[in-house]
């Protein structure tokens, strides 16, 4: 059987998701690393300095909130 992929990236196995749901910190870390690029993209904001130049910066607060929401959704899955 071929491994499941999404956009060329191998999806985490279902066993890892079940382990994360059961409280395995390593499995949860593996899932967070899988989604890290997507979370970073969602958390990137444009900021302007006093001279009007814009910069793309990672909003750490938003990144942590999204990670917490992902963890919460995995733990409370039914």
Secondary structure as UniProt FT lines:
FT   STRAND          5..6
FT   TURN            7..8
FT   STRAND          9..10
FT   HELIX           14..21
FT   TURN            22..23
FT   HELIX           25..43
FT   STRAND          44..48
FT   TURN            50..51
FT   STRAND          54..58
FT   HELIX           60..75
//
